[in-house]
Amino acid sequence: MSSSIPTLNFVENSLNTSSKDLLPSSLLIDCPQAWIVSGEGVFSWTVFKLYRARLFVSGVKYDANQPFILDLCYLRTLPAEMIVSASMDELKRLRNPSAEIVQSWSDALMRIVPDVALDDRLVGCFTPGVGVKFYSATEFLGEIKDPAFAEGFAAIWLDPATRSTALRESLLGIDAGGIQAGI
């Protein structure tokens, strides 16, 4: 007599999932891959927790040559100008683009990124060799079709030289401490 073990299928709208955990529906329409969470963690600056980050991958693990999603849920109010300025500082540090390219990327990002408040989300869907599409929790915000920008922007979180190696390890699912520290 053979018995089969039931397969448990978890869906995004399960009772254990809040709306803050769902990927934006507009993103899922534009990027219909089967996404799984690679890891998550909290980014802090000094004593301030700024955002919770999650990395979604379309395969078994993160592969820079495959589409992926970075989902940031803000834990405090920040103006768009501060977000863009900090992003450009890190892009310059990690990739050293020319001043003209930095200005172009900064201008493009300023047209897309809004001011954020507690629980607001900014979600980037990265397509290697193409660029990155940005979403809020409820809508498409814009796109930067520049592979160099997309790679450099993702490097802020995923490059070995990131300022937050603990967050990087958590996002990549290599945090030896089990569930990601800081959450």
TISE-411150 format. One record per residue: chain; x, y, z of N, C-alpha, C in turn. Coordinates in pm, whole numbers, always signed. Layout:
# residues N
chain_n.u_n.v_n.w_ca.u_ca.v_ca.w_c.u_c.v_c.w
A_X_Y_Z_X_Y_Z_X_Y_Z
...
This chain:
# residues 183
chain_n.u_n.v_n.w_ca.u_ca.v_ca.w_c.u_c.v_c.w
A_+85_-116_+0_+0_+0_+0_+90_+123_+0
A_+73_+207_-98_+158_+324_-107_+81_+447_-62
A_+150_+533_+7_+85_+658_+47_+166_+772_-12
A_+97_+874_-45_+167_+989_-100_+165_+1102_+2
A_+272_+1174_+4_+282_+1288_+94_+225_+1409_+21
A_+131_+1480_+81_+72_+1595_+13_+175_+1706_-9
A_+162_+1772_-120_+248_+1884_-151_+180_+2011_-104
A_+254_+2092_-31_+200_+2218_+16_+239_+2327_-82
A_+142_+2397_-133_+168_+2508_-224_+130_+2637_-154
A_+226_+2725_-140_+200_+2853_-77_+180_+2957_-186
A_+76_+3035_-173_+49_+3141_-269_+62_+3274_-200
A_+84_+3378_-279_+109_+3509_-221_-9_+3564_-141
A_-129_+3518_-168_-242_+3572_-94_-285_+3480_+19
A_-192_+3403_+74_-225_+3315_+186_-256_+3399_+309
A_-315_+3338_+407_-354_+3409_+529_-234_+3461_+606
A_-116_+3405_+586_+3_+3446_+658_+80_+3557_+588
A_+26_+3613_+483_+96_+3714_+405_+20_+3845_+412
A_+90_+3952_+447_+25_+4083_+448_+45_+4148_+312
A_-31_+4254_+286_-18_+4322_+158_+122_+4382_+140
A_+192_+4410_+251_+328_+4462_+241_+425_+4357_+189
A_+387_+4230_+197_+475_+4122_+151_+455_+4086_+5
A_+346_+4132_-55_+316_+4098_-194_+397_+4186_-288
A_+439_+4130_-398_+500_+4213_-501_+388_+4292_-569
A_+419_+4413_-614_+316_+4495_-680_+256_+4422_-801
A_+124_+4430_-815_+57_+4360_-926_+104_+4411_-1061
A_+134_+4541_-1072_+183_+4593_-1200_+318_+4533_-1235
A_+402_+4506_-1136_+531_+4441_-1160_+509_+4298_-1206
A_+418_+4227_-1141_+393_+4087_-1178_+337_+4074_-1319
A_+266_+4175_-1365_+216_+4175_-1503_+332_+4198_-1600
A_+420_+4294_-1566_+535_+4326_-1652_+644_+4219_-1647
A_+660_+4156_-1533_+768_+4059_-1510_+706_+3932_-1452
A_+645_+3850_-1535_+563_+3738_-1486_+639_+3612_-1443
A_+768_+3620_-1421_+843_+3502_-1376_+788_+3453_-1241
A_+824_+3331_-1207_+794_+3278_-1073_+904_+3329_-981
A_+873_+3419_-891_+972_+3482_-804_+976_+3413_-669
A_+1097_+3392_-618_+1113_+3340_-483_+1205_+3433_-405
A_+1184_+3441_-276_+1268_+3526_-192_+1402_+3456_-168
A_+1508_+3524_-205_+1643_+3475_-180_+1684_+3505_-36
A_+1647_+3625_+9_+1681_+3666_+144_+1631_+3806_+173
A_+1643_+3846_+298_+1600_+3979_+338_+1679_+4024_+459
A_+1678_+4155_+481_+1748_+4213_+594_+1710_+4358_+609
A_+1762_+4422_+709_+1733_+4562_+737_+1861_+4643_+721
A_+1850_+4756_+651_+1964_+4845_+636_+1953_+4954_+743
A_+2059_+4967_+820_+2066_+5070_+924_+2185_+5161_+896
A_+2169_+5285_+934_+2277_+5382_+928_+2290_+5438_+1069
A_+2402_+5421_+1131_+2427_+5447_+1273_+2318_+5375_+1352
A_+2233_+5449_+1425_+2128_+5384_+1505_+1993_+5383_+1434
A_+1986_+5435_+1312_+1859_+5449_+1241_+1836_+5334_+1144
A_+1725_+5266_+1157_+1686_+5165_+1060_+1614_+5238_+947
A_+1667_+5225_+825_+1614_+5301_+712_+1512_+5222_+629
A_+1543_+5095_+600_+1449_+5016_+521_+1474_+4868_+538
A_+1370_+4790_+509_+1381_+4645_+500_+1399_+4613_+353
A_+1495_+4531_+320_+1522_+4495_+181_+1496_+4346_+162
A_+1439_+4312_+47_+1421_+4171_+9_+1471_+4154_-134
A_+1536_+4042_-159_+1583_+4007_-292_+1501_+3889_-341
A_+1437_+3907_-457_+1362_+3800_-522_+1440_+3754_-644
A_+1445_+3625_-664_+1515_+3569_-780_+1418_+3484_-861
A_+1453_+3464_-986_+1367_+3384_-1074_+1419_+3242_-1090
A_+1526_+3209_-1021_+1581_+3074_-1025_+1597_+3021_-884
A_+1691_+2931_-868_+1714_+2871_-737_+1788_+2967_-644
A_+1881_+3045_-701_+1956_+3142_-623_+1990_+3261_-711
A_+2043_+3366_-649_+2078_+3487_-722_+2182_+3457_-829
A_+2155_+3508_-948_+2246_+3500_-1062_+2239_+3635_-1131
A_+2348_+3709_-1134_+2350_+3843_-1192_+2310_+3844_-1340
A_+2312_+3728_-1404_+2275_+3719_-1545_+2129_+3684_-1567
A_+2053_+3674_-1457_+1910_+3644_-1464_+1832_+3759_-1400
A_+1706_+3780_-1442_+1626_+3886_-1379_+1615_+3865_-1228
A_+1610_+3976_-1156_+1590_+3973_-1011_+1519_+4101_-967
A_+1469_+4098_-845_+1393_+4211_-790_+1453_+4249_-656
A_+1472_+4378_-635_+1506_+4433_-504_+1385_+4511_-456
A_+1336_+4477_-338_+1216_+4537_-280_+1256_+4606_-151
A_+1242_+4739_-146_+1276_+4816_-28_+1149_+4869_+36
A_+1128_+4838_+162_+1014_+4888_+239_+1071_+4984_+343
A_+1037_+5111_+332_+1099_+5214_+415_+1045_+5215_+557
A_+1136_+5236_+650_+1103_+5236_+792_+1103_+5378_+850
A_+1119_+5476_+761_+1114_+5616_+802_+1092_+5703_+678
A_+1062_+5828_+701_+1040_+5924_+593_+1175_+5973_+540
A_+1188_+5970_+408_+1309_+6020_+343_+1269_+6095_+215
A_+1330_+6210_+190_+1301_+6281_+65_+1370_+6212_-53
A_+1308_+6222_-169_+1363_+6162_-290_+1505_+6211_-316
A_+1528_+6338_-294_+1661_+6395_-318_+1768_+6323_-236
A_+1737_+6287_-111_+1833_+6217_-26_+1857_+6075_-79
A_+1752_+6008_-122_+1765_+5872_-176_+1852_+5874_-301
A_+1824_+5968_-391_+1900_+5976_-516_+2045_+6015_-489
A_+2066_+6111_-401_+2202_+6155_-369_+2285_+6042_-310
A_+2227_+5969_-214_+2299_+5856_-153_+2328_+5748_-257
A_+2232_+5724_-347_+2251_+5625_-453_+2365_+5666_-546
A_+2370_+5793_-582_+2476_+5840_-672_+2612_+5833_-602
A_+2615_+5866_-474_+2742_+5856_-400_+2795_+5712_-404
A_+2705_+5616_-384_+2748_+5476_-387_+2785_+5430_-528
A_+2711_+5474_-628_+2746_+5440_-766_+2884_+5494_-801
A_+2913_+5616_-759_+3045_+5673_-785_+3154_+5593_-713
A_+3128_+5555_-589_+3226_+5480_-511_+3250_+5341_-570
A_+3143_+5275_-612_+3155_+5136_-659_+3194_+5124_-807
A_+3152_+5218_-891_+3173_+5203_-1036_+3249_+5318_-1100
A_+3266_+5431_-1032_+3343_+5545_-1081_+3306_+5589_-1223
A_+3177_+5615_-1249_+3139_+5664_-1383_+3180_+5810_-1399
A_+3180_+5856_-1523_+3214_+5997_-1550_+3109_+6089_-1488
A_+3147_+6213_-1468_+3055_+6312_-1410_+2929_+6328_-1496
A_+2945_+6320_-1628_+2829_+6333_-1718_+2732_+6217_-1700
A_+2785_+6098_-1686_+2700_+5980_-1667_+2630_+5988_-1531
A_+2702_+6028_-1428_+2641_+6043_-1296_+2525_+6142_-1302
A_+2546_+6254_-1370_+2441_+6355_-1381_+2320_+6300_-1457
A_+2345_+6227_-1564_+2237_+6166_-1642_+2158_+6066_-1557
A_+2228_+5980_-1485_+2162_+5882_-1399_+2085_+5950_-1287
A_+2144_+6053_-1228_+2078_+6126_-1120_+1949_+6191_-1170
A_+1956_+6255_-1286_+1837_+6319_-1343_+1727_+6216_-1371
A_+1765_+6102_-1428_+1668_+5997_-1458_+1604_+5943_-1331
A_+1685_+5919_-1228_+1634_+5865_-1102_+1545_+5967_-1031
A_+1579_+6095_-1038_+1496_+6200_-975_+1357_+6206_-1039
A_+1347_+6173_-1167_+1215_+6173_-1233_+1129_+6054_-1190
A_+1192_+5954_-1131_+1122_+5830_-1097_+1094_+5816_-947
A_+1195_+5842_-865_+1185_+5814_-721_+1105_+5923_-650
A_+1002_+5885_-576_+925_+5982_-497_+983_+5997_-356
A_+937_+6097_-284_+963_+6101_-141_+897_+5978_-81
A_+955_+5922_+25_+896_+5805_+87_+866_+5832_+234
A_+766_+5759_+285_+727_+5765_+425_+727_+5623_+480
A_+698_+5610_+608_+693_+5481_+673_+605_+5384_+595
A_+657_+5265_+567_+589_+5156_+496_+575_+5177_+344
A_+626_+5288_+290_+628_+5302_+144_+730_+5205_+87
A_+705_+5164_-37_+796_+5069_-101_+846_+5123_-233
A_+972_+5093_-259_+1032_+5113_-391_+1085_+4977_-432
A_+1042_+4932_-549_+1075_+4799_-597_+1139_+4812_-734
A_+1254_+4749_-752_+1322_+4751_-880_+1326_+4611_-940
A_+1282_+4601_-1065_+1291_+4474_-1138_+1405_+4490_-1239
A_+1512_+4415_-1215_+1635_+4426_-1293_+1638_+4320_-1402
A_+1660_+4365_-1525_+1675_+4274_-1637_+1816_+4293_-1693
A_+1905_+4198_-1668_+2044_+4212_-1714_+2051_+4239_-1865
A_+2139_+4332_-1901_+2155_+4368_-2040_+2050_+4465_-2092
A_+1952_+4500_-2008_+1844_+4590_-2050_+1836_+4713_-1960
A_+1808_+4692_-1832_+1792_+4803_-1739_+1710_+4762_-1619
A_+1643_+4862_-1559_+1564_+4838_-1439_+1433_+4915_-1446
A_+1324_+4849_-1405_+1192_+4911_-1395_+1162_+4932_-1247
A_+1108_+5050_-1214_+1078_+5085_-1076_+928_+5090_-1052
A_+888_+5043_-933_+747_+5038_-893_+734_+5085_-750
A_+616_+5140_-719_+578_+5159_-579_+495_+5036_-544
A_+433_+5035_-428_+348_+4922_-391_+225_+4913_-480
A_+190_+5024_-547_+65_+5027_-623_+78_+5059_-771
A_+196_+5109_-815_+204_+5149_-955_+346_+5146_-1011
A_+352_+5144_-1144_+478_+5156_-1217_+524_+5301_-1205
A_+652_+5321_-1170_+705_+5457_-1153_+789_+5503_-1270
A_+857_+5411_-1337_+942_+5449_-1448_+1049_+5345_-1472
A_+1127_+5370_-1576_+1227_+5273_-1619_+1354_+5345_-1662
A_+1467_+5286_-1633_+1595_+5336_-1684_+1653_+5222_-1767
A_+1651_+5243_-1900_+1702_+5142_-1993_+1850_+5168_-2017
A_+1928_+5127_-1920_+2072_+5143_-1928_+2133_+5029_-1846
A_+2188_+4928_-1915_+2245_+4814_-1844_+2353_+4852_-1743
A_+2435_+4952_-1774_+2541_+4994_-1682_+2481_+5055_-1556
A_+2375_+5134_-1571_+2307_+5188_-1453_+2249_+5075_-1369
A_+2177_+4985_-1433_+2111_+4875_-1360_+2213_+4792_-1283
A_+2324_+4758_-1347_+2427_+4677_-1281_+2489_+4754_-1165
A_+2519_+4881_-1187_+2578_+4963_-1081_+2482_+4989_-966
A_+2357_+5013_-999_+2256_+5039_-896_+2236_+4914_-809
A_+2228_+4798_-871_+2215_+4673_-795_+2339_+4648_-708
A_+2455_+4696_-755_+2580_+4677_-680_+2574_+4743_-542
A_+2492_+4846_-528_+2479_+4914_-399_+2447_+4812_-289
A_+2370_+4710_-323_+2330_+4607_-227_+2405_+4475_-246
A_+2442_+4444_-370_+2487_+4308_-401_+2636_+4293_-431
A_+2708_+4400_-449_+2851_+4393_-477_+2927_+4355_-351
A_+3033_+4275_-362_+3114_+4242_-243_+3169_+4367_-172
A_+3182_+4479_-242_+3234_+4601_-181_+3123_+4691_-125
A_+3001_+4640_-112_+2892_+4719_-56_+2927_+4769_+83
A_+2863_+4875_+126_+2888_+4928_+262_+2824_+4840_+368
A_+2729_+4756_+330_+2662_+4670_+427_+2677_+4523_+386
A_+2789_+4465_+423_+2812_+4326_+386_+2715_+4231_+455
A_+2672_+4264_+576_+2575_+4178_+645_+2442_+4176_+570
A_+2397_+4292_+522_+2274_+4296_+444_+2292_+4219_+314
A_+2405_+4236_+247_+2432_+4163_+123_+2421_+4012_+147
A_+2488_+3964_+252_+2484_+3822_+282_+2341_+3774_+311
A_+2266_+3857_+382_+2127_+3822_+411_+2045_+3815_+283
A_+2062_+3914_+195_+1987_+3915_+69_+2021_+3793_-17
A_+2148_+3756_-18_+2192_+3642_-99_+2163_+3508_-31
A_+2110_+3514_+90_+2077_+3390_+161_+2197_+3316_+215
A_+2307_+3388_+239_+2429_+3322_+289_+2460_+3364_+431
A_+2363_+3419_+501_+2382_+3457_+640_+2390_+3332_+725
A_+2505_+3308_+784_+2528_+3186_+861_+2444_+3181_+987
A_+2387_+3293_+1028_+2309_+3297_+1151_+2165_+3254_+1133
A_+2129_+3197_+1021_+1991_+3155_+999_+1910_+3270_+944
A_+1793_+3295_+1002_+1709_+3404_+956_+1790_+3533_+968
A_+1776_+3617_+871_+1861_+3732_+854_+1864_+3822_+977
A_+1984_+3859_+1014_+2005_+3946_+1129_+1945_+4083_+1103
A_+1901_+4144_+1208_+1850_+4280_+1198_+1702_+4289_+1174
A_+1635_+4180_+1152_+1491_+4186_+1127_+1418_+4165_+1257
